[in-house]
Structures are given as C-alpha cells and as structure tokens.
C-alpha cells in the first residue's frame, strides 16, 4: 500500500470509513488496519502503510515479554511493529555475524 493510494482516496472522498473499505479490499488487510492508515493519513496528509501481516506464535520467557511490552510502549509503537522492526534489523543483509547457537 502506498502513500499515494491513501492520499488519492482521501482527496477524492474525505470519508475515512469509505477509504478504509477500499484499502482493505485492494490490499488484503483488515478493515480495522486500513482504517488506522486512513485516519493517520487524514490527520497528517500522508502515511506509510506496511505490507499485509500474518500471525504466528512464539514462546518467550516472561521477563523478555515484559521488556518488549515496555520498550514498545515507551517508543509509542505496537508490540508487533516493535518486534517486526527488531527482527528486520537483526536479519538485514550485511548486519554481520549472527550469534552462535
């Protein structure tokens, strides 16, 4: 989903709910997620939307989960966005050697 798509739809309709339905249909995300993008775009005029996501479960020690929750909240991010960014940086090409198993 691109900034341009959100901007064009908002410019043409100005109704966030309608824009959310169009974005959800076009990009295969939930209407709820599309509405978040549309609301942010309506406030700031532009928003960078991410690709569709999927759910998977991991088991982590409770202390680590609490640290992740606290860091995500402190950064003003969702847990999913925070963990996604951390994993993206960790898995980035040229990052260097990964720790031994």
C-alpha positions, 0 to 999 in steps of 0.5 A: 500500500502506498502513500499515494493510494491513501492520499488519492482516496482521501482527496477524492472522498474525505470519508475515512470509513469509505477509504478504509473499505477500499484499502482493505479490499485492494490490499488484503488487510483488515478493515480495522488496519486500513482504517488506522492508515486512513485516519493517520493519513487524514490527520497528517496528509500522508502515511506509510502503510506496511505490507499485509501481516500474518500471525504466528506464535512464539514462546518467550520467557516472561521477563523478555515479554515484559521488556518488549511490552515496555520498550514498545510502549515507551517508543509509542509503537505496537508490540508487533511493529516493535518486534517486526522492526527488531527482527528486520534489523537483526536479519538485514543483509550485511548486519554481520555475524549472527550469534552462535547457537 
